[in-house]
């Protein structure tokens, strides 16, 4: 049985207030992985470059914004387009289990990887039992 690859619909963000520039804003697709000492968040943000990315942390809310450079009309004529252009916005509430001072970010090939180390008390540990 053959299956076709289906493109996932981009979800638009309902931005509170007024935008200062025209265009659409999308929610980037995100995968989150957990290990003993950290959470790793991977967000798809195609078209976003380092200078168009901002990551802010305020009041335990991590905000990721990505601005895409708009394509110019140069080049071949577009006959059909499924890919919608726009900027990206996603927010995450962080708990006290994250060491907010040690969060790091890497952007490579349109994928943002955020590493959120766990704070010392949140790391699982084995309690040693002493003979008494």
C-alpha positions as CSV (number, residue, x, y, z in Angstrom):
1,X,0.0,0.0,0.0
2,X,1.5,3.3,-1.1
3,X,1.3,6.4,1.0
4,X,1.8,10.0,-0.2
5,X,3.8,12.4,1.8
6,X,1.3,15.0,3.2
7,X,2.4,18.6,4.1
8,X,1.3,19.6,7.5
9,X,-0.9,22.8,7.7
10,X,0.8,25.7,9.3
11,X,-1.2,27.2,12.2
12,X,-1.4,30.9,12.4
13,X,-1.0,32.7,15.7
14,X,-3.6,35.0,17.1
15,X,-1.4,37.9,18.1
16,X,-2.8,40.1,20.9
17,X,-2.8,43.7,19.9
18,X,-1.8,45.2,16.5
19,X,1.1,44.1,14.4
20,X,3.6,46.8,13.3
21,X,4.2,45.1,10.0
22,X,2.0,43.3,7.5
23,X,2.1,39.5,7.0
24,X,1.2,36.3,8.7
25,X,2.6,34.9,11.9
26,X,2.8,31.1,12.3
27,X,3.3,28.7,15.3
28,X,6.5,26.7,14.6
29,X,6.2,22.9,14.9
30,X,8.1,21.8,18.0
31,X,9.5,18.5,19.4
32,X,10.6,18.4,23.0
33,X,12.9,15.7,24.4
34,X,13.9,15.1,28.0
35,X,16.9,13.5,29.5
36,X,18.1,13.3,33.1
37,X,19.8,16.6,33.1
38,X,18.0,18.7,30.4
39,X,15.1,19.4,28.1
40,X,15.8,19.9,24.4
41,X,13.3,21.8,22.3
42,X,13.6,21.6,18.5
43,X,11.5,24.1,16.5
44,X,11.1,24.2,12.7
45,X,11.5,27.7,11.5
46,X,12.3,27.5,7.7
47,X,13.6,30.7,6.2
48,X,14.7,32.2,9.5
49,X,18.3,33.3,9.8
50,X,20.3,34.1,13.0
51,X,19.8,37.9,12.6
52,X,16.0,37.4,12.3
53,X,15.7,35.3,15.5
54,X,15.0,36.6,19.0
55,X,14.6,34.6,22.1
56,X,13.5,36.3,25.3
57,X,12.9,35.2,28.8
58,X,10.7,37.3,31.1
59,X,8.6,36.3,34.1
60,X,9.2,32.6,33.5
61,X,8.0,32.8,29.9
62,X,10.3,31.9,27.1
63,X,9.3,33.7,23.8
64,X,10.7,32.6,20.5
65,X,10.2,35.0,17.5
66,X,11.6,34.3,14.0
67,X,11.4,36.8,11.1
68,X,11.7,35.4,7.6
69,X,13.3,37.4,4.9
70,X,10.8,38.0,2.2
71,X,11.6,36.5,-1.2
72,X,11.9,39.0,-4.0
73,X,10.2,38.6,-7.4
74,X,13.5,37.8,-9.0
75,X,14.1,34.3,-10.5
76,X,11.7,31.9,-12.1
77,X,8.0,32.6,-12.3
78,X,6.1,30.7,-9.6
79,X,3.5,28.4,-11.1
80,X,2.2,26.7,-8.0
81,X,3.1,27.3,-4.3
82,X,2.1,25.3,-1.2
83,X,4.6,26.9,1.1
84,X,3.2,29.9,2.9
85,X,5.7,32.6,4.0
86,X,5.4,34.4,7.3
87,X,7.1,34.9,10.6
88,X,7.0,32.6,13.6
89,X,6.0,33.1,17.3
90,X,5.9,30.6,20.1
91,X,5.8,31.0,23.9
92,X,6.6,28.5,26.7
93,X,6.0,28.7,30.4
94,X,9.1,27.5,32.3
95,X,8.9,25.9,35.8
96,X,11.4,26.1,38.5
97,X,12.9,22.8,37.3
98,X,14.8,24.7,34.5
99,X,18.1,26.5,35.2
100,X,17.2,29.7,33.3
101,X,20.7,31.1,33.5
102,X,22.1,28.2,31.4
103,X,19.6,28.1,28.5
104,X,21.4,27.9,25.1
105,X,20.2,28.1,21.5
106,X,21.6,27.0,18.1
107,X,20.0,27.7,14.7
108,X,21.0,25.4,11.9
109,X,19.3,24.8,8.5
110,X,16.0,26.3,9.7
111,X,15.8,24.3,12.9
112,X,16.2,26.0,16.2
113,X,17.5,23.8,19.0
114,X,17.1,25.2,22.6
115,X,18.8,23.4,25.4
116,X,17.1,23.9,28.8
117,X,19.3,22.4,31.6
118,X,17.5,21.2,34.7
119,X,18.2,23.0,37.9
120,X,20.1,20.9,40.5
121,X,17.0,19.9,42.7
122,X,15.1,18.8,39.5
123,X,17.8,16.3,38.5
124,X,17.0,12.7,39.5
125,X,19.5,11.3,42.0
126,X,19.9,8.2,44.0
127,X,19.8,8.5,47.8
128,X,22.6,6.6,49.4
129,X,21.5,4.5,52.4
130,X,24.0,4.2,55.2
131,X,24.2,1.4,57.7
132,X,23.3,2.6,61.1
